[in-house]
Amino acid sequence: MKLIKLNATLSTNDYLKALVKTGVDCTGTVVIAHDQTQGRGQHGNHWYSKAGESLTFSLYRRFEQHPEVFPFMPQMVVALAIKKQLDALQIPAVSIKWPNDIMSYQKKIGGILIENIWSGGKPVHRVIGFGLNVNNDLPEELPRANSLKQITGKVYDLEELAMRIAGQIYTYFDDFRVVDQLQWYEQYLNALFKGGQAASFRIANGAPFTALVKGVTPEGDLELLLEDDSVHLYAVKAIEMIY
């Protein structure tokens, strides 16, 4: 892997996207920032990070969306790779909260942002960003968040951790075969936060309601079983889990 270390940047994803668009071969490239000042999550949500304590990095992977590949598969592969490395570090109760959060027990420890660069009408270039709360102490106004240090009491080397996780992501993409994608899909569903359990949800500014988390479709929609036994699908950002 090729490592680019930045002292400060607005966004590692934006930095790497700009590099890709210049025509530079970014295969195997990992961009890590000591301080990311305008990190964001899914659909532009702000990602909290603290300089020198949070892990913020991006990597590049060419992954063409062939018709036979599940549309949500790149997100599944990345999430499973991150979970594997956190499991190896013995971070307890790691799960994947749809659509892009990494959890430990009931609290968020990390988030994924995959952005596409299109070519020939297809999303060919993938810039994969990941933020992880590592050595920081989260403020009281973020009660649903946690860090590795707060969970284990250990202090981690950010660069080493970034390379471990990035290496696992690259390995999983290299290992991916369309013929085996049902196995990847099953692993993702088994790792799903609140999978098979009742949880509270809210649509826009509507009243909360309870539903059973049945799973996530190959297209990336959340599948819920409502109290009237009907099954509904919800696209990303159409619904919020209350936890």
Backbone as CSV, one residue per row, in Angstrom:
resi,resn,N_x,N_y,N_z,CA_x,CA_y,CA_z,C_x,C_y,C_z
1,MET,0.836,-1.199,0.000,0.000,0.000,0.000,0.876,1.256,0.000
2,LYS,0.358,2.312,-0.606,1.031,3.605,-0.621,0.339,4.519,0.381
3,LEU,1.074,5.027,1.351,0.512,5.855,2.408,0.837,7.328,2.163
4,ILE,-0.205,8.159,2.182,-0.047,9.614,2.133,-0.509,10.158,3.478
5,LYS,0.392,10.819,4.198,0.060,11.370,5.513,-0.078,12.883,5.412
6,LEU,-1.201,13.376,5.880,-1.476,14.806,5.854,-1.555,15.330,7.284
7,ASN,-0.966,16.497,7.500,-1.076,17.106,8.822,-2.502,17.575,9.068
8,ALA,-3.096,18.230,8.070,-4.473,18.698,8.177,-5.085,18.768,6.792
9,THR,-6.379,18.463,6.702,-7.109,18.573,5.443,-8.586,18.731,5.761
10,LEU,-9.325,19.296,4.820,-10.763,19.430,5.026,-11.417,18.053,5.081
11,SER,-11.034,17.184,4.151,-11.627,15.855,4.050,-10.669,14.938,3.301
12,THR,-10.348,13.786,3.882,-9.468,12.834,3.194,-10.141,12.297,1.930
13,ASN,-11.474,12.144,1.962,-12.183,11.709,0.762,-12.031,12.724,-0.366
14,ASP,-12.225,14.008,-0.048,-12.109,15.039,-1.080,-10.681,15.106,-1.630
15,TYR,-9.698,14.972,-0.756,-8.298,14.993,-1.188,-8.029,13.850,-2.168
16,LEU,-8.498,12.650,-1.831,-8.231,11.491,-2.678,-9.038,11.552,-3.970
17,LYS,-10.270,12.041,-3.914,-11.063,12.195,-5.135,-10.381,13.149,-6.110
18,ALA,-9.864,14.253,-5.580,-9.169,15.213,-6.437,-7.940,14.580,-7.076
19,LEU,-7.249,13.731,-6.315,-6.060,13.057,-6.835,-6.438,12.087,-7.946
20,VAL,-7.518,11.334,-7.743,-7.979,10.386,-8.763,-8.331,11.119,-10.051
21,LYS,-8.999,12.256,-9.915,-9.468,12.996,-11.094,-8.330,13.601,-11.895
22,THR,-7.138,13.731,-11.301,-5.987,14.233,-12.044,-5.387,13.164,-12.949
23,GLY,-5.845,11.915,-12.784,-5.315,10.832,-13.601,-4.199,10.050,-12.943
24,VAL,-3.839,10.420,-11.711,-2.802,9.686,-10.977,-3.306,8.287,-10.650
25,ASP,-2.466,7.277,-10.805,-2.822,5.905,-10.441,-2.842,5.804,-8.914
26,CYS,-4.028,5.698,-8.350,-4.176,5.668,-6.888,-4.394,4.259,-6.349
27,THR,-4.123,3.253,-7.166,-4.285,1.876,-6.717,-3.459,1.623,-5.464
28,GLY,-4.095,1.113,-4.421,-3.399,0.795,-3.181,-3.066,1.997,-2.320
29,THR,-3.651,3.160,-2.639,-3.338,4.383,-1.900,-4.216,4.523,-0.658
30,VAL,-3.600,4.937,0.441,-4.316,5.241,1.686,-3.920,6.653,2.102
31,VAL,-4.914,7.500,2.353,-4.678,8.866,2.814,-5.145,8.969,4.258
32,ILE,-4.247,9.363,5.150,-4.580,9.499,6.562,-4.277,10.932,7.004
33,ALA,-5.158,11.495,7.814,-4.989,12.876,8.258,-4.863,12.940,9.774
34,HIS,-3.889,13.747,10.233,-3.772,14.017,11.669,-4.971,14.825,12.143
35,ASP,-5.437,15.747,11.285,-6.582,16.588,11.630,-7.451,16.752,10.398
36,GLN,-8.690,16.255,10.476,-9.654,16.422,9.388,-10.691,17.430,9.861
37,THR,-10.703,18.600,9.233,-11.479,19.708,9.779,-12.934,19.743,9.329
38,GLN,-13.231,19.089,8.207,-14.609,19.099,7.719,-15.030,17.700,7.296
39,GLY,-14.755,16.717,8.165,-15.174,15.351,7.870,-16.684,15.254,7.834
40,ARG,-17.189,14.350,7.013,-18.629,14.211,6.901,-18.991,12.747,6.802
41,GLY,-20.232,12.473,7.134,-20.750,11.117,7.023,-21.712,11.029,5.852
42,GLN,-22.601,10.043,5.935,-23.569,9.824,4.865,-24.431,11.072,4.650
43,HIS,-24.630,11.465,3.381,-25.491,12.584,2.994,-25.085,13.894,3.659
44,GLY,-23.769,14.079,3.854,-23.278,15.359,4.336,-23.340,15.579,5.821
45,ASN,-23.753,14.583,6.607,-23.767,14.732,8.060,-22.346,14.966,8.565
46,HIS,-22.207,15.802,9.591,-20.885,16.095,10.145,-20.362,14.903,10.936
47,TRP,-19.055,14.622,10.760,-18.418,13.561,11.529,-17.494,14.192,12.560
48,TYR,-17.780,13.959,13.836,-16.955,14.508,14.903,-15.622,13.779,14.954
49,SER,-14.527,14.533,15.015,-13.214,13.919,15.210,-12.334,14.914,15.940
50,LYS,-11.292,14.405,16.582,-10.371,15.251,17.325,-8.963,14.983,16.831
51,ALA,-8.240,16.062,16.523,-6.901,15.944,15.944,-5.991,15.082,16.798
52,GLY,-5.330,14.119,16.149,-4.359,13.281,16.825,-4.951,12.191,17.690
53,GLU,-6.284,12.146,17.791,-6.926,11.136,18.644,-7.927,10.276,17.877
54,SER,-8.579,10.867,16.886,-9.501,10.119,16.039,-8.767,9.632,14.794
55,LEU,-9.223,8.516,14.251,-8.655,7.970,13.021,-9.528,8.398,11.855
56,THR,-8.958,9.103,10.900,-9.666,9.491,9.684,-8.790,9.148,8.491
57,PHE,-9.293,8.274,7.632,-8.508,7.915,6.449,-9.424,7.568,5.285
58,SER,-8.853,7.586,4.093,-9.558,7.215,2.871,-8.648,6.351,2.019
59,LEU,-9.278,5.499,1.238,-8.515,4.673,0.297,-9.274,4.586,-1.016
60,TYR,-8.540,4.186,-2.046,-9.112,4.104,-3.382,-9.190,2.647,-3.828
61,ARG,-10.324,2.344,-4.481,-10.464,1.015,-5.057,-11.298,1.111,-6.327
62,ARG,-10.786,0.542,-7.403,-11.578,0.441,-8.630,-12.496,-0.776,-8.473
63,PHE,-13.799,-0.551,-8.582,-14.769,-1.626,-8.394,-15.956,-1.334,-9.294
64,GLU,-15.967,-1.927,-10.474,-17.043,-1.682,-11.422,-18.307,-2.413,-10.984
65,GLN,-19.448,-1.713,-11.142,-20.720,-2.277,-10.713,-21.329,-3.108,-11.834
66,HIS,-20.897,-4.360,-11.953,-21.467,-5.245,-12.951,-22.902,-5.597,-12.564
67,PRO,-23.763,-5.880,-13.532,-25.176,-6.138,-13.232,-25.404,-7.268,-12.244
68,GLU,-24.507,-8.259,-12.235,-24.721,-9.413,-11.365,-24.258,-9.165,-9.926
69,VAL,-23.618,-8.027,-9.669,-23.148,-7.713,-8.317,-24.231,-6.928,-7.581
70,PHE,-24.542,-7.343,-6.360,-25.529,-6.627,-5.560,-25.130,-5.157,-5.440
71,PRO,-26.046,-4.224,-5.649,-25.687,-2.798,-5.562,-25.070,-2.397,-4.225
72,PHE,-25.494,-3.046,-3.132,-25.008,-2.680,-1.797,-23.746,-3.438,-1.401
73,MET,-23.251,-4.293,-2.295,-22.140,-5.157,-1.937,-20.861,-4.405,-1.563
74,PRO,-20.453,-3.332,-2.266,-19.241,-2.625,-1.821,-19.329,-2.163,-0.371
75,GLN,-20.498,-1.642,0.035,-20.683,-1.204,1.419,-20.573,-2.387,2.383
76,MET,-21.128,-3.531,1.990,-21.064,-4.725,2.840,-19.624,-5.186,3.025
77,VAL,-18.870,-5.224,1.928,-17.490,-5.698,1.975,-16.648,-4.811,2.891
78,VAL,-16.803,-3.494,2.765,-16.037,-2.566,3.603,-16.398,-2.745,5.072
79,ALA,-17.682,-2.808,5.378,-18.126,-2.942,6.768,-17.625,-4.239,7.390
80,LEU,-17.669,-5.327,6.625,-17.209,-6.616,7.151,-15.701,-6.619,7.386
81,ALA,-14.950,-5.938,6.514,-13.493,-5.854,6.695,-13.149,-5.097,7.974
82,ILE,-13.845,-3.995,8.210,-13.603,-3.213,9.423,-13.960,-4.029,10.657
83,LYS,-15.083,-4.689,10.609,-15.495,-5.523,11.746,-14.472,-6.618,12.032
84,LYS,-13.913,-7.215,10.993,-12.943,-8.293,11.200,-11.730,-7.797,11.980
85,GLN,-11.234,-6.621,11.619,-10.054,-6.101,12.315,-10.382,-5.652,13.738
86,LEU,-11.546,-5.090,13.946,-11.930,-4.704,15.304,-12.157,-5.936,16.173
87,ASP,-12.700,-6.983,15.592,-12.834,-8.252,16.318,-11.461,-8.786,16.705
88,ALA,-10.506,-8.674,15.772,-9.145,-9.162,16.038,-8.496,-8.390,17.178
89,LEU,-8.882,-7.122,17.334,-8.371,-6.307,18.442,-9.157,-6.530,19.730
90,GLN,-10.115,-7.444,19.667,-10.947,-7.805,20.814,-11.797,-6.634,21.301
91,ILE,-12.238,-5.811,20.359,-13.237,-4.800,20.677,-14.566,-5.546,20.833
92,PRO,-15.240,-5.404,21.943,-16.414,-6.252,22.202,-17.656,-5.844,21.411
93,ALA,-18.479,-6.844,21.096,-19.825,-6.654,20.540,-19.856,-5.700,19.358
94,VAL,-18.973,-5.917,18.380,-18.939,-5.065,17.190,-20.058,-5.503,16.237
95,SER,-20.826,-4.535,15.783,-21.886,-4.814,14.818,-21.947,-3.686,13.798
96,ILE,-22.767,-3.884,12.762,-22.886,-2.928,11.663,-24.297,-2.366,11.678
97,LYS,-24.413,-1.087,11.923,-25.727,-0.435,11.931,-25.994,0.154,10.555
98,TRP,-27.079,-0.286,9.953,-27.458,0.204,8.634,-27.645,1.706,8.665
99,PRO,-27.144,2.466,7.677,-26.450,1.921,6.504,-24.921,1.965,6.598
100,ASN,-24.358,2.747,7.549,-22.913,2.975,7.428,-22.193,3.168,8.759
101,ASP,-22.765,2.703,9.856,-22.146,2.906,11.164,-21.555,1.615,11.716
102,ILE,-20.474,1.748,12.465,-19.872,0.633,13.178,-20.143,0.850,14.662
103,MET,-20.664,-0.177,15.302,-21.107,-0.077,16.691,-20.301,-1.009,17.591
104,SER,-20.230,-0.638,18.866,-19.789,-1.556,19.916,-20.860,-1.485,21.000
105,TYR,-21.478,-2.625,21.264,-22.669,-2.646,22.117,-23.699,-1.697,21.500
106,GLN,-24.161,-0.702,22.259,-25.222,0.184,21.788,-24.702,1.543,21.326
107,LYS,-23.382,1.692,21.186,-22.824,3.000,20.866,-22.010,2.974,19.569
108,LYS,-22.052,4.102,18.873,-21.326,4.238,17.605,-19.858,4.525,17.864
109,ILE,-19.005,3.780,17.178,-17.569,4.033,17.288,-16.963,4.472,15.953
110,GLY,-17.665,4.244,14.853,-17.099,4.606,13.560,-18.150,4.740,12.485
111,GLY,-17.760,5.343,11.378,-18.669,5.516,10.255,-17.945,5.403,8.929
112,ILE,-18.669,4.943,7.921,-18.138,4.708,6.576,-18.791,5.674,5.600
113,LEU,-18.007,6.201,4.673,-18.554,7.012,3.586,-17.886,6.587,2.284
114,ILE,-18.665,5.947,1.413,-18.168,5.529,0.104,-18.715,6.489,-0.944
115,GLU,-17.815,7.093,-1.713,-18.216,8.016,-2.769,-17.714,7.489,-4.106
116,ASN,-18.562,7.645,-5.112,-18.266,7.100,-6.431,-17.813,8.180,-7.401
117,ILE,-16.896,7.825,-8.287,-16.535,8.656,-9.430,-16.966,7.873,-10.672
118,TRP,-17.843,8.480,-11.458,-18.469,7.763,-12.568,-17.632,7.855,-13.838
119,SER,-17.712,6.779,-14.629,-17.043,6.734,-15.930,-17.864,5.833,-16.844
120,GLY,-18.215,6.347,-18.021,-19.005,5.549,-18.947,-20.376,5.196,-18.413
121,GLY,-20.944,6.070,-17.582,-22.280,5.824,-17.039,-22.317,4.844,-15.894
122,LYS,-21.141,4.460,-15.368,-21.090,3.500,-14.260,-20.181,4.027,-13.151
123,PRO,-20.494,3.663,-11.891,-19.607,4.051,-10.784,-18.375,3.155,-10.753
124,VAL,-17.308,3.604,-11.387,-16.113,2.770,-11.551,-15.114,2.975,-10.410
125,HIS,-14.892,4.219,-10.027,-13.891,4.537,-9.017,-14.569,4.727,-7.661
126,ARG,-14.076,4.049,-6.646,-14.644,4.161,-5.305,-13.617,4.796,-4.370
127,VAL,-14.026,5.856,-3.727,-13.218,6.449,-2.669,-13.913,6.106,-1.355
128,ILE,-13.216,5.367,-0.520,-13.784,4.810,0.700,-13.211,5.540,1.902
129,GLY,-14.036,6.262,2.603,-13.606,6.979,3.792,-14.092,6.291,5.049
130,PHE,-13.278,6.359,6.098,-13.663,5.746,7.361,-13.181,6.605,8.514
131,GLY,-14.071,6.866,9.440,-13.714,7.580,10.657,-13.940,6.683,11.855
132,LEU,-13.000,6.682,12.802,-13.092,5.820,13.969,-12.668,6.596,15.211
133,ASN,-13.496,6.546,16.232,-13.121,7.131,17.521,-12.148,6.183,18.207
134,VAL,-10.911,6.636,18.388,-9.868,5.733,18.888,-9.402,6.142,20.282
135,ASN,-8.595,7.188,20.358,-7.995,7.573,21.646,-8.681,8.772,22.300
136,ASN,-9.801,9.197,21.725,-10.462,10.386,22.240,-11.477,10.053,23.334
137,ASP,-11.696,11.029,24.190,-12.754,10.970,25.197,-13.926,11.778,24.652
138,LEU,-15.025,11.116,24.382,-16.152,11.767,23.730,-16.863,12.717,24.691
139,PRO,-17.291,13.865,24.207,-17.985,14.823,25.075,-19.366,14.314,25.486
140,GLU,-19.886,14.885,26.560,-21.174,14.454,27.103,-22.316,14.673,26.111
141,GLU,-22.168,15.642,25.215,-23.245,15.900,24.257,-23.325,14.840,23.155
142,LEU,-22.437,13.848,23.210,-22.500,12.721,22.270,-22.689,11.413,23.058
143,PRO,-23.825,11.242,23.700,-24.021,10.080,24.577,-24.126,8.755,23.846
144,ARG,-24.392,8.801,22.544,-24.542,7.550,21.786,-23.256,7.145,21.078
145,ALA,-22.155,7.849,21.381,-20.870,7.551,20.760,-19.880,7.033,21.792
146,ASN,-18.877,6.321,21.316,-17.846,5.777,22.196,-16.537,5.699,21.415
147,SER,-15.445,5.458,22.123,-14.141,5.311,21.473,-13.495,4.011,21.936
148,LEU,-12.506,3.546,21.187,-11.809,2.320,21.570,-11.147,2.467,22.931
149,LYS,-10.556,3.633,23.180,-9.893,3.872,24.462,-10.895,3.816,25.613
150,GLN,-12.059,4.398,25.432,-13.067,4.376,26.479,-13.598,2.963,26.724
151,ILE,-13.594,2.151,25.686,-14.097,0.779,25.815,-13.072,-0.133,26.476
152,THR,-11.808,-0.048,26.041,-10.793,-1.019,26.483,-9.791,-0.461,27.485
153,GLY,-9.695,0.879,27.568,-8.685,1.487,28.424,-7.311,1.533,27.792
154,LYS,-7.194,1.130,26.517,-5.911,1.093,25.830,-5.754,2.296,24.913
155,VAL,-4.497,2.676,24.660,-4.177,3.712,23.691,-3.612,3.029,22.441
156,TYR,-4.076,3.446,21.272,-3.738,2.759,20.025,-2.903,3.659,19.119
157,ASP,-2.044,3.034,18.318,-1.266,3.738,17.299,-2.173,3.944,16.086
158,LEU,-2.488,5.190,15.777,-3.461,5.489,14.735,-3.004,5.018,13.357
159,GLU,-1.734,5.261,13.020,-1.247,4.864,11.701,-1.254,3.347,11.545
160,GLU,-0.810,2.650,12.569,-0.817,1.181,12.514,-2.234,0.656,12.356
161,LEU,-3.171,1.250,13.102,-4.561,0.814,13.027,-5.143,1.092,11.645
162,ALA,-4.829,2.258,11.089,-5.317,2.602,9.752,-4.833,1.604,8.709
163,MET,-3.557,1.235,8.778,-3.004,0.312,7.790,-3.571,-1.087,7.954
164,ARG,-3.846,-1.484,9.183,-4.469,-2.791,9.408,-5.860,-2.847,8.773
165,ILE,-6.655,-1.809,9.030,-8.021,-1.802,8.514,-8.017,-1.638,6.998
166,ALA,-7.190,-0.715,6.483,-7.117,-0.517,5.035,-6.651,-1.788,4.330
167,GLY,-5.656,-2.451,4.906,-5.172,-3.702,4.330,-6.262,-4.755,4.273
168,GLN,-7.102,-4.811,5.313,-8.192,-5.791,5.329,-9.246,-5.454,4.281
169,ILE,-9.524,-4.160,4.101,-10.484,-3.758,3.069,-9.981,-4.165,1.689
170,TYR,-8.711,-3.859,1.409,-8.144,-4.248,0.111,-8.167,-5.767,-0.065
171,THR,-7.832,-6.497,0.981,-7.833,-7.965,0.903,-9.229,-8.491,0.611
172,TYR,-10.224,-7.937,1.277,-11.594,-8.411,1.059,-12.064,-8.110,-0.364
173,PHE,-11.712,-6.962,-0.907,-12.072,-6.686,-2.296,-11.348,-7.640,-3.244
174,ASP,-10.085,-7.944,-2.939,-9.340,-8.887,-3.775,-9.950,-10.285,-3.701
175,ASP,-10.463,-10.641,-2.517,-11.039,-11.971,-2.310,-12.462,-12.085,-2.859
176,PHE,-13.104,-10.942,-3.129,-14.512,-10.977,-3.535,-14.696,-11.686,-4.873
177,ARG,-15.637,-12.619,-4.877,-16.034,-13.294,-6.108,-17.547,-13.271,-6.184
178,VAL,-18.058,-12.958,-7.375,-19.509,-12.854,-7.534,-20.192,-14.152,-7.132
179,VAL,-19.552,-15.279,-7.434,-20.157,-16.572,-7.127,-20.332,-16.771,-5.622
180,ASP,-19.566,-16.039,-4.823,-19.629,-16.196,-3.365,-20.392,-15.060,-2.680
181,GLN,-21.044,-14.192,-3.469,-21.591,-13.000,-2.841,-22.748,-13.290,-1.878
182,LEU,-23.437,-14.402,-2.053,-24.484,-14.758,-1.089,-23.887,-15.039,0.287
183,GLN,-22.658,-15.575,0.330,-21.988,-15.805,1.608,-21.609,-14.475,2.262
184,TRP,-21.129,-13.525,1.457,-20.822,-12.194,1.988,-22.094,-11.548,2.537
185,TYR,-23.156,-11.684,1.780,-24.444,-11.105,2.168,-24.925,-11.692,3.496
186,GLU,-24.798,-13.000,3.643,-25.209,-13.658,4.879,-24.360,-13.180,6.062
187,GLN,-23.049,-13.024,5.850,-22.183,-12.518,6.921,-22.617,-11.123,7.363
188,TYR,-22.961,-10.296,6.382,-23.394,-8.937,6.700,-24.676,-8.965,7.534
189,LEU,-25.639,-9.767,7.120,-26.903,-9.838,7.862,-26.683,-10.364,9.282
190,ASN,-25.760,-11.303,9.436,-25.461,-11.845,10.772,-24.804,-10.799,11.671
191,ALA,-24.150,-9.810,11.065,-23.459,-8.768,11.837,-24.314,-7.518,12.033
192,LEU,-25.551,-7.537,11.540,-26.396,-6.348,11.530,-26.849,-5.962,12.932
193,PHE,-26.655,-4.705,13.270,-27.093,-4.157,14.552,-28.609,-4.274,14.667
194,LYS,-29.085,-4.873,15.747,-30.510,-5.080,16.023,-31.159,-6.064,15.053
195,GLY,-30.363,-6.801,14.298,-30.937,-7.763,13.371,-31.783,-8.802,14.088
196,GLY,-33.018,-8.997,13.612,-33.933,-9.951,14.232,-34.543,-9.459,15.530
197,GLN,-34.340,-8.193,15.864,-34.853,-7.625,17.110,-35.804,-6.466,16.829
198,ALA,-36.645,-6.176,17.809,-37.517,-5.010,17.710,-36.721,-3.754,18.059
199,ALA,-36.994,-2.687,17.356,-36.323,-1.412,17.601,-37.292,-0.281,17.299
200,SER,-36.958,0.902,17.778,-37.792,2.081,17.547,-37.267,2.869,16.351
201,PHE,-38.196,3.406,15.567,-37.845,4.152,14.362,-38.699,5.412,14.256
202,ARG,-38.222,6.326,13.415,-38.973,7.533,13.117,-38.768,7.885,11.651
203,ILE,-39.860,8.236,10.985,-39.798,8.698,9.604,-39.955,10.204,9.606
204,ALA,-38.979,10.916,9.052,-38.978,12.387,9.039,-39.290,12.892,10.436
205,ASN,-40.327,13.713,10.576,-40.690,14.244,11.890,-41.902,13.531,12.472
206,GLY,-42.153,12.310,11.999,-43.307,11.565,12.458,-43.111,10.984,13.852
207,ALA,-44.161,10.395,14.369,-44.122,9.778,15.697,-43.302,8.493,15.649
208,PRO,-42.604,8.166,16.725,-41.838,6.917,16.766,-42.750,5.698,16.645
209,PHE,-42.218,4.642,16.067,-42.957,3.388,15.993,-41.973,2.241,16.176
210,THR,-42.503,1.089,16.513,-41.669,-0.090,16.756,-41.804,-1.072,15.603
211,ALA,-40.694,-1.659,15.189,-40.706,-2.647,14.117,-39.558,-3.625,14.328
212,LEU,-39.681,-4.783,13.720,-38.641,-5.803,13.784,-37.699,-5.639,12.607
213,VAL,-36.398,-5.622,12.886,-35.395,-5.496,11.831,-35.213,-6.860,11.157
214,LYS,-35.774,-7.008,9.958,-35.660,-8.265,9.228,-34.329,-8.381,8.499
215,GLY,-33.811,-7.252,8.027,-32.543,-7.314,7.318,-32.360,-6.115,6.414
216,VAL,-31.455,-6.263,5.467,-31.163,-5.246,4.462,-31.191,-5.944,3.110
217,THR,-31.845,-5.347,2.134,-31.929,-5.968,0.819,-30.593,-5.823,0.078
218,PRO,-30.373,-6.626,-0.963,-29.152,-6.484,-1.759,-28.999,-5.108,-2.385
219,GLU,-30.128,-4.373,-2.499,-30.081,-3.016,-3.043,-29.756,-1.977,-1.972
220,GLY,-29.732,-2.408,-0.699,-29.370,-1.502,0.371,-30.524,-0.903,1.141
221,ASP,-31.747,-1.370,0.897,-32.902,-0.873,1.646,-33.055,-1.636,2.955
222,LEU,-33.475,-0.932,3.995,-33.748,-1.554,5.291,-35.109,-2.239,5.237
223,GLU,-35.160,-3.481,5.693,-36.384,-4.282,5.641,-36.936,-4.437,7.058
224,LEU,-38.148,-3.894,7.271,-38.766,-3.913,8.592,-40.093,-4.657,8.568
225,LEU,-40.342,-5.419,9.635,-41.631,-6.071,9.854,-42.409,-5.227,10.851
226,LEU,-43.520,-4.653,10.398,-44.304,-3.773,11.236,-45.265,-4.565,12.119
227,GLU,-45.908,-3.870,13.056,-46.765,-4.536,14.035,-47.989,-5.187,13.401
228,ASP,-48.389,-4.727,12.199,-49.529,-5.350,11.503,-49.085,-6.504,10.616
229,ASP,-47.833,-6.958,10.805,-47.238,-8.078,10.066,-46.934,-7.754,8.602
230,SER,-47.013,-6.497,8.223,-46.613,-6.106,6.873,-45.117,-5.813,6.853
231,VAL,-44.507,-6.034,5.696,-43.080,-5.792,5.524,-42.892,-4.555,4.659
232,HIS,-42.090,-3.618,5.141,-41.835,-2.387,4.401,-40.335,-2.219,4.180
233,LEU,-39.985,-1.614,3.049,-38.597,-1.312,2.721,-38.381,0.194,2.805
234,TYR,-37.219,0.579,3.355,-36.911,1.990,3.521,-35.530,2.280,2.946
235,ALA,-35.473,3.309,2.105,-34.199,3.703,1.513,-33.359,4.473,2.526
236,VAL,-32.076,4.603,2.209,-31.163,5.342,3.069,-31.676,6.764,3.291
237,LYS,-31.682,7.194,4.515,-32.094,8.526,4.960,-33.603,8.706,4.984
238,ALA,-34.375,7.686,4.602,-35.828,7.806,4.674,-36.344,7.521,6.078
239,ILE,-35.485,6.930,6.911,-35.907,6.498,8.235,-34.736,6.598,9.206
240,GLU,-35.041,6.826,10.465,-34.016,6.937,11.503,-34.296,5.932,12.607
241,MET,-33.274,5.197,13.020,-33.416,4.308,14.167,-33.174,5.101,15.433
242,ILE,-34.034,4.894,16.418,-33.886,5.551,17.721,-33.307,4.527,18.681
243,TYR,-32.115,4.769,19.163,-31.474,3.777,20.026,-30.734,4.454,21.156
